[in-house]
Amino acid sequence: MEFIECAHTGHVATITINRPGKLNALSAEVITELSETFAALTAQSLAGESANAVRAVVLTGAGKAFVAGADIAAMATMSVLQAARFSDSGQALCAAIEAAPYAVIAAVNGFALGGGLELALACDFMFAADTARLGLPEVTLGVIPGFGGTQRLARRIGLARARELIFTGRIVTAEEAARLGLVNEVVPAGELLGRAAACAEQLAAVAPLAVGAAKRAMLLGSDAALAPACELERQAFSALFGSEDQRTGMSAFLGKQKPTFAGR
């Protein structure tokens, strides 16, 4: 990989987008490498054979940016067809992160603009450094978000506030992003990765099949009416009673012990 670094500590993987000279801008190559990295982690997680199978992922950027946006120099000369293909690739990456059977934490260490914020919105948790700046400024370039931002931002913070940010292209501080409900927590810059890693370790310690099932039920049920969404939950809930993790977790609780989950 030229632009992506992936380090493992137990059941936690840390993915760093490493293109600091371009503020980690999402070129076609960066998107491809990120997609391949997440696909490999997901395949390993679903196989469930490795003692170090991934159960949580931290996604961050090198240098002073998380991702400052898509690569504008590459986008400037795109045709309509090329732009559609570029949007397809970014949306597919975000959908893969959203559907991954493990929790993904965005550690927003600096600028998260345009495609960078769209990438973070696809993650399950978003922690931001107090120096971070976030926004979807695409209208200032004559376009709109293309990687799912018009949809995920509205689902995250509500339609009225999403309209304000997208229609104006306004960039907000980490503190305002927290007030809007865009980020989970604001952390001093020097503590950001430690906070994200601690959260990832906490997530990696619970039953991975249950986390994956809850994530899937919430994702699939988010646009459904309540009754069919609850049916999705019922099916996922009952299916877990055929797992070793369910037996381990409940036996440990009854025996007043700490469970160690195998992911089976």
C-alpha positions as CSV (number, residue, x, y, z in Angstrom):
1,M,0.0,0.0,0.0
2,E,1.3,3.4,-0.9
3,F,-1.1,5.7,1.0
4,I,-2.6,3.4,3.7
5,E,-1.0,2.0,6.8
6,C,-2.7,-0.6,8.9
7,A,-1.4,-1.7,12.3
8,H,-2.8,-4.4,14.6
9,T,-2.8,-4.6,18.4
10,G,-4.7,-7.6,19.5
11,H,-8.3,-7.4,18.1
12,V,-7.9,-3.7,17.2
13,A,-6.7,-2.4,13.8
14,T,-5.6,1.2,13.3
15,I,-5.8,2.5,9.7
16,T,-3.9,5.7,8.9
17,I,-4.4,7.6,5.7
18,N,-0.8,8.6,4.9
19,R,-0.8,11.3,2.3
20,P,0.0,14.3,4.5
21,G,1.5,16.4,1.7
22,K,-2.0,16.5,0.1
23,L,-3.8,16.7,3.5
24,N,-4.8,13.0,2.9
25,A,-7.0,14.0,0.0
26,L,-9.1,11.1,-1.3
27,S,-7.8,10.4,-4.8
28,A,-9.0,7.3,-6.7
29,E,-5.9,5.5,-5.5
30,V,-6.5,6.3,-1.8
31,I,-10.1,5.2,-2.1
32,T,-9.0,1.9,-3.8
33,E,-6.4,1.2,-1.1
34,L,-8.9,2.0,1.7
35,S,-11.5,-0.2,0.1
36,E,-9.0,-3.1,-0.2
37,T,-7.9,-2.6,3.4
38,F,-11.5,-2.7,4.8
39,A,-12.4,-5.7,2.6
40,A,-9.4,-7.6,3.9
41,L,-10.3,-6.8,7.6
42,T,-13.9,-7.8,7.0
43,A,-13.0,-11.1,5.3
44,Q,-10.7,-11.9,8.3
45,S,-13.4,-10.9,10.8
46,L,-16.1,-13.0,9.1
47,A,-13.7,-16.0,8.9
48,G,-13.3,-15.8,12.7
49,E,-10.3,-18.1,12.6
50,S,-7.6,-15.9,13.8
51,A,-6.9,-15.2,17.5
52,N,-6.3,-11.6,16.4
53,A,-9.4,-11.3,14.1
54,V,-10.4,-7.6,14.0
55,R,-13.3,-6.6,16.3
56,A,-12.8,-2.8,16.2
57,V,-11.1,-0.3,13.9
58,V,-9.7,3.2,14.4
59,L,-9.5,5.3,11.3
60,T,-7.3,8.4,11.3
61,G,-5.1,10.6,9.2
62,A,-1.4,11.4,9.2
63,G,-0.2,15.0,9.8
64,K,-2.6,17.9,10.4
65,A,-5.6,16.5,8.5
66,F,-8.0,13.6,8.9
67,V,-9.0,14.0,5.2
68,A,-9.2,17.5,3.8
69,G,-11.6,16.3,1.1
70,A,-11.5,14.6,-2.3
71,D,-8.6,15.4,-4.6
72,I,-9.8,18.6,-6.3
73,A,-7.0,18.7,-8.8
74,A,-8.1,15.3,-10.1
75,M,-11.8,16.2,-10.0
76,A,-11.4,19.5,-11.8
77,T,-11.2,17.9,-15.3
78,M,-13.6,15.0,-14.8
79,S,-16.4,14.4,-17.3
80,V,-19.9,13.6,-16.1
81,L,-19.2,9.8,-16.5
82,Q,-15.9,10.1,-14.7
83,A,-17.6,12.0,-11.9
84,A,-20.3,9.3,-11.6
85,R,-17.7,6.6,-11.4
86,F,-15.7,8.6,-8.7
87,S,-18.9,9.0,-6.7
88,D,-19.7,5.3,-7.1
89,S,-16.3,4.4,-5.7
90,G,-16.6,6.7,-2.7
91,Q,-20.1,5.6,-1.9
92,A,-19.1,2.0,-2.1
93,L,-16.3,2.6,0.4
94,C,-18.5,4.4,2.8
95,A,-21.2,1.6,2.5
96,A,-18.6,-1.0,3.2
97,I,-17.5,0.8,6.3
98,E,-21.1,1.2,7.4
99,A,-21.8,-2.5,6.8
100,A,-18.6,-3.9,8.3
101,P,-19.3,-6.5,11.1
102,Y,-17.1,-4.6,13.6
103,A,-17.2,-1.1,15.0
104,V,-15.3,1.7,13.2
105,I,-14.1,4.8,15.1
106,A,-13.2,7.9,13.2
107,A,-10.4,9.7,15.1
108,V,-10.7,13.1,13.4
109,N,-7.3,14.7,14.1
110,G,-7.6,17.8,11.9
111,F,-9.5,18.9,8.8
112,A,-12.4,16.6,7.9
113,L,-13.9,18.3,4.9
114,G,-16.0,17.2,2.0
115,G,-15.2,13.5,1.3
116,G,-13.3,13.4,4.6
117,L,-16.4,14.2,6.6
118,E,-18.4,11.8,4.5
119,L,-15.9,9.1,5.3
120,A,-16.2,9.9,9.0
121,L,-20.0,9.9,8.8
122,A,-19.9,6.3,7.6
123,C,-18.1,5.3,10.9
124,D,-19.9,4.2,14.0
125,F,-18.2,6.6,16.4
126,M,-16.6,10.0,15.7
127,F,-14.1,11.5,18.1
128,A,-12.6,14.8,17.2
129,A,-9.5,16.7,18.4
130,D,-10.3,20.1,19.8
131,T,-8.3,21.6,16.9
132,A,-10.4,19.8,14.2
133,R,-12.5,21.5,11.6
134,L,-15.4,19.8,9.9
135,G,-17.7,20.6,7.0
136,L,-19.1,19.9,3.6
137,P,-18.0,22.9,1.5
138,E,-18.7,21.4,-1.9
139,V,-21.1,24.2,-2.9
140,T,-18.2,26.6,-2.8
141,L,-16.7,24.5,-5.6
142,G,-19.9,24.3,-7.7
143,V,-20.9,20.8,-6.7
144,I,-22.5,18.9,-3.9
145,P,-21.3,16.0,-1.6
146,G,-21.0,12.9,-3.7
147,F,-20.0,10.1,-1.2
148,G,-23.3,10.1,0.7
149,G,-23.0,13.3,2.7
150,T,-26.4,14.7,1.8
151,Q,-28.0,11.6,3.2
152,R,-25.8,10.6,6.2
153,L,-25.4,14.2,7.6
154,A,-29.2,14.7,7.7
155,R,-29.6,11.3,9.4
156,R,-27.0,12.3,12.0
157,I,-28.0,15.8,12.9
158,G,-31.4,16.4,11.4
159,L,-32.6,17.8,8.1
160,A,-32.7,21.5,9.1
161,R,-29.2,21.6,10.4
162,A,-27.8,19.5,7.6
163,R,-29.4,21.9,5.1
164,E,-27.6,24.8,6.8
165,L,-24.2,23.2,6.6
166,I,-24.5,21.8,3.1
167,F,-26.2,24.8,1.5
168,T,-23.7,27.3,3.0
169,G,-20.6,25.1,2.9
170,R,-19.8,26.4,6.4
171,I,-17.0,24.8,8.3
172,V,-17.5,24.3,12.0
173,T,-15.2,23.8,15.0
174,A,-15.1,20.5,16.9
175,E,-17.0,22.1,19.8
176,E,-19.8,23.2,17.5
177,A,-19.8,19.8,15.8
178,A,-20.4,18.2,19.2
179,R,-23.2,20.6,20.0
180,L,-24.8,19.7,16.7
181,G,-24.5,16.0,17.5
182,L,-22.1,15.4,14.7
183,V,-19.3,14.0,16.8
184,N,-19.5,11.9,19.9
185,E,-16.8,13.6,21.9
186,V,-14.2,16.3,21.6
187,V,-10.7,15.4,23.0
188,P,-7.5,17.4,23.4
189,A,-5.4,16.8,20.3
190,G,-2.7,15.0,22.1
191,E,-5.1,12.6,23.7
192,L,-7.2,11.8,20.6
193,L,-5.6,8.5,19.5
194,G,-5.4,7.3,23.1
195,R,-9.1,7.9,23.6
196,A,-10.0,6.2,20.3
197,A,-7.8,3.2,21.1
198,A,-9.4,2.9,24.6
199,C,-12.8,2.9,23.1
200,A,-11.7,0.3,20.5
201,E,-10.3,-1.9,23.2
202,Q,-13.6,-1.7,25.1
203,L,-15.5,-2.6,21.9
204,A,-13.2,-5.5,21.2
205,A,-13.8,-7.0,24.6
206,V,-17.6,-7.5,24.1
207,A,-19.1,-10.3,22.0
208,P,-18.2,-9.6,18.3
209,L,-21.1,-11.5,16.9
210,A,-23.5,-9.4,19.0
211,V,-21.9,-6.1,17.9
212,G,-22.1,-7.1,14.3
213,A,-25.7,-8.2,14.7
214,A,-26.7,-4.9,16.4
215,K,-24.9,-2.8,13.8
216,R,-26.6,-4.7,11.0
217,A,-30.1,-4.5,12.6
218,M,-29.7,-0.7,13.2
219,L,-28.4,-0.1,9.7
220,L,-31.2,-2.1,7.9
221,G,-33.9,-0.9,10.3
222,S,-33.0,2.8,10.1
223,D,-35.2,3.5,7.1
224,A,-37.9,0.9,7.8
225,A,-41.2,1.3,9.6
226,L,-41.1,0.3,13.3
227,A,-42.8,-3.1,12.9
228,P,-40.5,-4.6,10.2
229,A,-37.5,-3.0,11.9
230,C,-38.4,-4.8,15.2
231,E,-38.8,-8.0,13.2
232,L,-35.2,-7.6,12.0
233,E,-34.2,-7.2,15.6
234,R,-36.2,-10.3,16.7
235,Q,-34.5,-12.4,14.1
236,A,-31.0,-11.2,15.0
237,F,-31.6,-11.5,18.7
238,S,-32.9,-15.1,18.5
239,A,-30.2,-16.2,16.0
240,L,-27.5,-15.3,18.6
241,F,-28.8,-18.0,20.9
242,G,-27.2,-20.5,18.5
243,S,-23.7,-19.0,19.2
244,E,-21.0,-20.0,21.5
245,D,-20.6,-16.3,22.5
246,Q,-24.2,-16.3,23.9
247,R,-23.5,-19.4,26.1
248,T,-20.1,-17.9,27.2
249,G,-21.6,-14.6,28.1
250,M,-24.5,-15.8,30.0
251,S,-22.6,-18.5,31.8
252,A,-20.0,-16.0,32.9
253,F,-22.6,-13.7,34.2
254,L,-24.3,-16.4,36.2
255,G,-20.9,-17.5,37.5
256,K,-19.9,-13.9,38.3
257,Q,-16.9,-14.2,35.9
258,K,-15.5,-12.1,33.1
259,P,-16.3,-13.6,29.7
260,T,-13.8,-14.2,27.0
261,F,-15.6,-14.3,23.7
262,A,-14.4,-16.4,20.8
263,G,-16.5,-14.8,18.1
264,R,-18.3,-18.1,17.3
